[in-house]
Amino acid sequence: MFCLNDTMRYYLCPGKTDMRKGISSLCGLVHDRMGQEVKNGDVFIFIGRDRNLMKLIHAEDGGMVLYAKRLEAGRFKIPSYDPTTRSYQMEWRDLVVMVEGIREDPEQRLRRLRAQRKEYIV
């Protein structure tokens, strides 16, 4: 079940991540690069070299969960680095802004493609 919400802490892993990595390898990056523990329930975010693919991992009851989002157009905008946490500490709204491509100027939005949905006639 999709369980991400605004009560969780979000951390963007520094540097570029090889997006071929799975859950186990990403957990190793959290431990090695960020000095954090994956099982504490925080959400860890990874961005690929081209900044068009994002993976999120976090621990839920029963196991680890991996989410992925690939942009067909545009790139993810990365926030400022926090050296004390060795990551980019974020909040839920920061993640939503990054995924949706929202900028501070309401007239501008980073380029994203819309999903093509079929209409169902009942």
C-alpha positions as CSV (number, residue, x, y, z in Angstrom):
1,M,0.0,0.0,0.0
2,F,1.2,3.5,-0.7
3,C,1.9,4.9,2.8
4,L,4.0,8.0,2.3
5,N,2.7,11.1,4.1
6,D,3.6,14.4,5.8
7,T,4.5,12.8,9.2
8,M,7.6,11.1,7.8
9,R,11.1,12.4,7.4
10,Y,12.6,12.5,3.9
11,Y,16.3,12.4,3.0
12,L,17.7,12.8,-0.5
13,C,21.0,10.8,-0.9
14,P,23.9,13.0,-2.0
15,G,25.6,12.3,-5.3
16,K,24.5,10.5,-8.3
17,T,23.0,7.0,-7.9
18,D,23.2,4.0,-10.3
19,M,19.6,3.4,-10.9
20,R,20.1,-0.2,-11.7
21,K,20.4,-0.8,-7.9
22,G,17.7,-2.6,-6.0
23,I,16.5,-2.4,-2.5
24,S,19.5,-4.2,-0.9
25,S,22.0,-2.0,-2.7
26,L,20.1,1.2,-1.9
27,C,20.0,0.2,1.8
28,G,23.8,-0.1,1.7
29,L,24.0,3.4,0.2
30,V,21.8,4.8,3.1
31,H,24.2,3.2,5.6
32,D,27.5,4.0,3.8
33,R,26.9,7.5,2.3
34,M,24.4,8.9,4.7
35,G,25.2,7.2,8.0
36,Q,21.5,6.4,8.6
37,E,19.5,3.3,9.4
38,V,16.9,2.3,6.9
39,K,14.7,0.4,9.3
40,N,13.8,3.6,11.3
41,G,10.9,4.4,9.0
42,D,12.4,7.4,7.3
43,V,12.1,7.7,3.5
44,F,15.3,7.8,1.5
45,I,15.3,9.3,-2.0
46,F,17.8,8.5,-4.8
47,I,18.2,10.4,-8.1
48,G,20.0,9.1,-11.2
49,R,22.8,10.8,-13.1
50,D,20.4,12.3,-15.7
51,R,18.0,13.5,-12.9
52,N,15.0,12.0,-14.7
53,L,14.6,8.8,-12.5
54,M,13.9,8.8,-8.8
55,K,13.7,5.9,-6.4
56,L,12.4,6.0,-2.8
57,I,12.8,3.3,-0.2
58,H,11.4,3.0,3.3
59,A,10.6,0.3,5.8
60,E,6.9,-0.6,6.5
61,D,5.5,-3.3,8.7
62,G,6.4,-6.5,7.0
63,G,9.3,-5.3,4.8
64,M,10.9,-2.7,2.6
65,V,9.1,-0.8,-0.1
66,L,10.6,0.7,-3.3
67,Y,8.9,3.4,-5.3
68,A,10.2,4.6,-8.7
69,K,9.3,7.6,-10.9
70,R,10.7,8.2,-14.3
71,L,10.2,11.6,-16.0
72,E,9.5,11.5,-19.8
73,A,10.3,15.2,-20.0
74,G,12.2,17.5,-17.7
75,R,14.5,16.9,-14.7
76,F,14.1,16.8,-11.0
77,K,15.3,19.9,-9.3
78,I,17.6,19.1,-6.3
79,P,17.3,21.1,-3.0
80,S,20.3,22.4,-1.0
81,Y,22.7,20.0,0.8
82,D,22.8,19.8,4.6
83,P,26.3,18.7,5.7
84,T,25.1,17.9,9.3
85,T,22.8,15.1,8.1
86,R,25.1,14.2,5.1
87,S,22.0,14.4,2.9
88,Y,19.3,16.8,1.6
89,Q,16.8,16.8,4.4
90,M,13.3,17.3,3.0
91,E,9.7,17.4,4.1
92,W,6.7,16.0,2.3
93,R,5.9,19.2,0.5
94,D,9.5,19.4,-0.8
95,L,9.1,15.9,-2.3
96,V,5.8,16.9,-3.9
97,V,7.3,20.1,-5.3
98,M,10.2,18.2,-6.7
99,V,8.1,15.4,-8.3
100,E,5.5,17.8,-9.7
101,G,8.1,20.3,-11.1
102,I,6.5,23.2,-9.2
103,R,8.6,26.4,-9.0
104,E,8.2,29.4,-6.6
105,D,6.8,31.5,-9.4
106,P,3.2,30.3,-9.8
107,E,3.3,31.3,-13.5
108,Q,6.1,28.8,-14.2
109,R,6.2,25.0,-13.9
110,L,9.0,22.7,-14.9
111,R,8.2,20.6,-18.0
112,R,6.3,17.4,-17.4
113,L,4.2,15.2,-19.7
114,R,0.6,14.3,-18.8
115,A,-0.4,10.6,-18.7
116,Q,-2.6,9.6,-21.5
117,R,-5.8,8.3,-20.0
118,K,-8.5,6.5,-21.9
119,E,-12.1,7.4,-21.1
120,Y,-14.2,4.5,-20.0
121,I,-17.9,4.4,-21.0
122,V,-20.2,2.6,-18.7
